[in-house]
Amino acid sequence: EDQVTQSPEALRLQEGESSSLNCSYTVSGLRGLFWYRQDPGKGPEFLFTLYSAGEEKEKERLKATLTKKESFLHITAPKPEDSATYLCAVISGSSNTGKLIFGQGTTLQVKP
Amino acid sequence: DTGVSQDPRHKITKRGQNVTFRCDPISEHNRLYWYRQTLGQGPEFLTYFQNEAQLEKSRLLSDRFSAERPKGSFSTLEIQRTEQGDSAMYLCASSPNKDQPQHFGDGTRLSIL
């Protein structure tokens, strides 16, 4: 069964303290892995798409990487405004519709 | 690009009532998805439309749930005889093709009294 697991569930950082979020996946052939940011009461906001192992994407303080079993979201020198829930999702190769399979998310809190 | 729009943002209703939510996708996107999200969890897939055709439904979508997308434009999700367990955030997303990112609306939060 296709599955996505994120760790840790919650992460507290001091402003400027870099860290990484993990997304482990088990799918029948990966068509794409997606990172989203979700603020309270809002819908997920798209951040990155990764399609093949070894691929990396970067945006401001965020960098996403992909291996054959997992993806990491690296946060460099975070600021309080980076506080949010970060969601990882995959599209399985067995899907004809492109539906996303999400992990449970990592809630990040960055203290000033 | 005005983004995905959902209405209402919040719906409070009594158990047993029927509710209907609306989603307006990004205009050039022919793929539309509905997801449900409960507190502390990631969104779970409910159903998928390509243009006006409903091509996949999750087993989460009981016979009390029905979705439509007339003319391949906006979509509605109706829940009949609501139950406490239906309390959740209902999210709509659209994309231009299967492997492209889905863009989400801000959801409708359903609260059952």
Interface residues (C-beta under 8 A of the other chain):
Chain A: V4 Q6 R31 G32 F34 Y36 G41 K42 G43 P44 E45 F46 T49 Y51 L87 A89 I91 S95 N96 T97 G98 K99 L100 I101 F102 G103 Q104 G105
Chain B: V4 Q6 R31 Y33 Y35 G40 Q41 G42 P43 E44 F45 Y48 Q50 L55 E56 L91 A93 S95 N97 K98 D99 Q100 P101 Q102 H103 F104 G105 D106 G107 R109
